[in-house]
Amino acid sequence: MKTHRTIGGVVTLAVILTLLLTGCATKKYVRETVAPVDKHVTDVEKKGAETAAKLDSLAEKTQKDISRVEERAMTADSKAGEAGRSAQQADAKAAQAGQVAQSAQQLGRENQGKIGEVQRAVETIENLKVVSSEEVFFDFGKSVLTDEAKAKLDSVAQSVARLSRPQVELEGWADPIGPAEGNLVLSRKRADSVVRYLLEKGIPLRRIHIVGQGEVQREGRVTREERTQMRKVVVRVLAP
């Protein structure tokens, strides 16, 4: 029995030693195998983090570049729009200038025609002679035609109608009572009254020439009767 116990103990001790030796070998193997893997994993993670950081930096830079490009594009679009508006304004001004030029040419042609008419009228006037003359009188300070004045103007209108290319000269006058400027205005109003009446009788305005002379100038004292004769419009009818 004692011998069997000794053998069993030896066997047990051998088993224990075997397990201990095997465990040590396993731990060493684990250390030698796992440690490099851990280091590789750590290196990979580190490189991955660096790569991710670089990618983030590159993405941020790319976004900034895109923003700058978009900003430049918007600026270019804005400048293009301004250029387009400036071109439209230039076209509008050019069109206006063309219209002004056309209007100027038209006015030039019209003025040329009017100059010709004036020249012909001057030539006609130089060859005119007085056919008749009438004096139309007015009340003091008035420019309204009296019945007697209208009767004389009816006779003038009939005379003009019988003539070829007649001309009518009107001289408005006032007496020396009152300021000279007021008398000048009054003399013109009297001549205008005669013009309106002759127009109603069918005499063209182009054949009537008006002159407001103002007050009659005379030295010395003027009587009431003389002042009455000064308030008038002299109507002269001329023909070639």
C-alpha positions as CSV (number, residue, x, y, z in Angstrom):
1,M,0.0,0.0,0.0
2,K,2.8,2.3,0.8
3,T,4.5,1.6,-2.5
4,H,1.2,2.3,-4.4
5,R,0.9,5.7,-2.6
6,T,4.4,6.6,-3.5
7,I,3.9,5.8,-7.1
8,G,0.6,7.8,-7.2
9,G,2.3,10.8,-5.7
10,V,5.0,10.6,-8.2
11,V,2.5,10.4,-11.0
12,T,0.5,13.3,-9.6
13,L,3.7,15.4,-9.2
14,A,4.7,14.6,-12.8
15,V,1.3,15.7,-14.0
16,I,1.4,18.9,-12.1
17,L,4.9,19.6,-13.4
18,T,3.7,18.9,-16.9
19,L,0.8,21.3,-16.6
20,L,3.0,24.0,-15.1
21,L,5.5,23.6,-17.9
22,T,2.7,23.5,-20.5
23,G,1.1,26.7,-19.1
24,C,4.3,28.6,-19.1
25,A,4.9,27.6,-22.7
26,T,1.3,28.7,-23.6
27,K,1.7,32.1,-22.0
28,K,5.0,32.7,-23.8
29,Y,3.4,31.7,-27.1
30,V,0.6,34.0,-26.5
31,R,2.9,36.8,-25.7
32,E,5.0,36.2,-28.8
33,T,2.0,35.8,-31.1
34,V,-0.5,38.4,-29.8
35,A,1.9,41.3,-29.0
36,P,2.9,41.8,-32.7
37,V,-0.7,41.7,-33.7
38,D,-1.6,44.3,-31.1
39,K,1.2,46.5,-32.3
40,H,0.1,46.1,-35.9
41,V,-3.5,46.9,-35.0
42,T,-2.3,50.0,-33.1
43,D,-0.2,51.1,-36.0
44,V,-3.1,50.6,-38.4
45,E,-5.4,52.6,-36.2
46,K,-2.8,55.4,-35.9
47,K,-2.4,55.5,-39.7
48,G,-6.2,55.4,-40.1
49,A,-6.5,58.3,-37.8
50,E,-3.8,60.2,-39.6
51,T,-5.5,59.4,-42.9
52,A,-8.9,60.5,-41.6
53,A,-7.4,63.8,-40.4
54,K,-5.8,64.3,-43.8
55,L,-9.0,63.5,-45.5
56,D,-10.9,66.0,-43.2
57,S,-8.3,68.7,-44.0
58,L,-8.5,68.0,-47.7
59,A,-12.3,68.0,-47.6
60,E,-12.3,71.4,-45.7
61,K,-9.8,72.8,-48.2
62,T,-11.9,71.5,-51.1
63,Q,-15.1,73.1,-49.6
64,K,-13.3,76.4,-49.3
65,D,-12.1,76.2,-52.9
66,I,-15.6,75.4,-54.0
67,S,-16.9,78.3,-52.0
68,R,-14.4,80.7,-53.6
69,V,-15.2,79.3,-57.0
70,E,-19.0,79.8,-56.4
71,E,-18.3,83.3,-55.1
72,R,-16.3,84.2,-58.2
73,A,-19.0,82.7,-60.4
74,M,-21.6,84.8,-58.6
75,T,-19.4,87.9,-59.0
76,A,-19.0,87.1,-62.7
77,D,-22.7,86.7,-63.1
78,S,-23.3,90.0,-61.3
79,K,-20.8,91.8,-63.5
80,A,-22.3,90.2,-66.6
81,G,-25.7,91.4,-65.5
82,E,-24.4,94.9,-65.0
83,A,-22.7,94.8,-68.4
84,G,-26.0,93.7,-69.9
85,R,-27.9,96.5,-68.2
86,S,-25.2,99.0,-69.3
87,A,-25.5,97.7,-72.9
88,Q,-29.3,98.1,-72.8
89,Q,-29.0,101.6,-71.5
90,A,-26.4,102.4,-74.2
91,D,-28.8,101.0,-76.8
92,A,-31.7,103.1,-75.4
93,K,-29.5,106.3,-75.5
94,A,-28.4,105.5,-79.0
95,A,-32.0,105.1,-80.0
96,Q,-32.9,108.4,-78.3
97,A,-30.0,110.1,-80.1
98,G,-31.2,108.7,-83.4
99,Q,-34.7,110.1,-82.7
100,V,-33.2,113.5,-81.8
101,A,-31.1,113.5,-85.0
102,Q,-34.2,112.6,-87.0
103,S,-36.2,115.4,-85.3
104,A,-33.4,117.8,-85.9
105,Q,-33.3,116.9,-89.6
106,Q,-37.1,117.3,-89.8
107,L,-36.9,120.7,-88.1
108,G,-34.1,121.7,-90.4
109,R,-36.2,120.8,-93.4
110,E,-39.2,122.7,-91.9
111,N,-37.1,125.7,-91.1
112,Q,-35.6,125.7,-94.5
113,G,-39.1,125.8,-95.9
114,K,-40.1,128.6,-93.6
115,I,-37.0,130.5,-94.5
116,G,-38.0,130.2,-98.2
117,E,-41.5,131.4,-97.3
118,V,-40.1,134.4,-95.4
119,Q,-37.8,135.3,-98.3
120,R,-40.7,135.1,-100.7
121,A,-42.8,137.2,-98.3
122,V,-40.0,139.8,-98.1
123,E,-39.7,139.9,-101.9
124,T,-43.5,140.4,-102.1
125,I,-43.5,143.1,-99.4
126,E,-40.8,145.0,-101.2
127,N,-43.1,145.2,-104.2
128,L,-46.3,146.1,-102.3
129,K,-48.1,149.4,-102.3
130,V,-50.8,150.7,-100.0
131,V,-54.3,150.1,-101.4
132,S,-56.3,151.5,-98.5
133,S,-56.0,152.7,-94.9
134,E,-58.4,152.9,-92.0
135,E,-58.3,154.1,-88.4
136,V,-60.2,152.1,-85.8
137,F,-60.8,154.1,-82.6
138,F,-61.2,152.8,-79.0
139,D,-62.6,154.2,-75.8
140,F,-60.3,155.4,-73.0
141,G,-58.3,152.5,-71.5
142,K,-60.2,149.9,-73.5
143,S,-59.3,147.4,-76.2
144,V,-62.8,146.3,-77.0
145,L,-64.1,147.0,-80.6
146,T,-67.0,149.4,-80.9
147,D,-69.8,149.0,-83.4
148,E,-68.2,151.7,-85.5
149,A,-64.8,150.0,-85.4
150,K,-66.4,146.7,-86.5
151,A,-68.2,148.4,-89.5
152,K,-64.8,149.8,-90.7
153,L,-63.2,146.3,-90.3
154,D,-66.0,144.7,-92.4
155,S,-65.1,147.1,-95.2
156,V,-61.4,146.2,-94.8
157,A,-62.2,142.5,-95.0
158,Q,-64.2,143.0,-98.2
159,S,-61.4,145.0,-99.8
160,V,-58.8,142.3,-98.9
161,A,-61.0,139.5,-100.3
162,R,-60.9,141.2,-103.8
163,L,-57.1,141.4,-103.9
164,S,-54.4,139.0,-105.0
165,R,-51.8,138.2,-102.3
166,P,-52.8,141.1,-100.0
167,Q,-51.0,142.0,-96.8
168,V,-52.6,143.8,-93.8
169,E,-50.5,146.0,-91.5
170,L,-51.8,146.9,-88.0
171,E,-50.4,149.7,-85.8
172,G,-51.8,149.9,-82.3
173,W,-51.6,153.2,-80.5
174,A,-52.5,154.7,-77.1
175,D,-52.8,158.3,-75.7
176,P,-50.1,159.6,-73.4
177,I,-52.2,159.3,-70.2
178,G,-50.7,156.8,-67.8
179,P,-47.4,155.0,-67.7
180,A,-45.6,154.3,-71.0
181,E,-45.3,150.5,-70.3
182,G,-49.0,150.2,-69.7
183,N,-49.8,152.2,-72.8
184,L,-47.5,149.9,-74.8
185,V,-49.4,146.8,-73.6
186,L,-52.7,148.5,-74.3
187,S,-51.7,149.4,-77.8
188,R,-50.9,145.7,-78.5
189,K,-54.2,144.5,-77.0
190,R,-56.0,146.8,-79.4
191,A,-54.1,145.5,-82.3
192,D,-54.9,141.9,-81.1
193,S,-58.6,142.7,-81.0
194,V,-58.5,143.8,-84.6
195,V,-56.6,140.6,-85.6
196,R,-59.2,138.4,-84.0
197,Y,-62.0,140.2,-85.8
198,L,-60.3,139.9,-89.2
199,L,-59.6,136.2,-88.6
200,E,-63.3,135.7,-88.0
201,K,-63.9,137.4,-91.4
202,G,-61.7,134.8,-93.2
203,I,-58.4,136.7,-93.5
204,P,-55.4,134.3,-93.0
205,L,-53.1,135.1,-90.1
206,R,-50.1,134.8,-92.4
207,R,-51.3,138.0,-94.2
208,I,-51.5,140.1,-91.1
209,H,-48.6,141.9,-89.5
210,I,-49.0,143.5,-86.1
211,V,-47.0,146.3,-84.4
212,G,-47.8,147.7,-81.0
213,Q,-46.4,151.2,-81.0
214,G,-47.4,152.3,-77.5
215,E,-48.4,155.9,-76.9
216,V,-48.4,158.7,-79.5
217,Q,-45.5,161.0,-78.9
218,R,-46.3,164.7,-79.1
219,E,-44.8,167.8,-77.6
220,G,-46.9,170.3,-75.7
221,R,-50.3,170.1,-74.2
222,V,-52.7,167.5,-75.7
223,T,-56.4,168.3,-75.8
224,R,-59.2,165.8,-75.0
225,E,-60.1,165.6,-78.7
226,E,-56.6,164.9,-79.7
227,R,-56.3,162.1,-77.1
228,T,-59.5,160.6,-78.5
229,Q,-57.8,160.4,-82.0
230,M,-54.7,158.8,-80.5
231,R,-56.6,155.7,-79.1
232,K,-56.6,153.7,-82.3
233,V,-55.4,151.0,-84.6
234,V,-54.2,152.0,-88.0
235,V,-55.2,149.4,-90.6
236,R,-53.3,149.5,-93.9
237,V,-54.1,147.1,-96.8
238,L,-51.2,146.4,-99.2
239,A,-51.1,144.5,-102.5
240,P,-48.5,143.9,-105.3
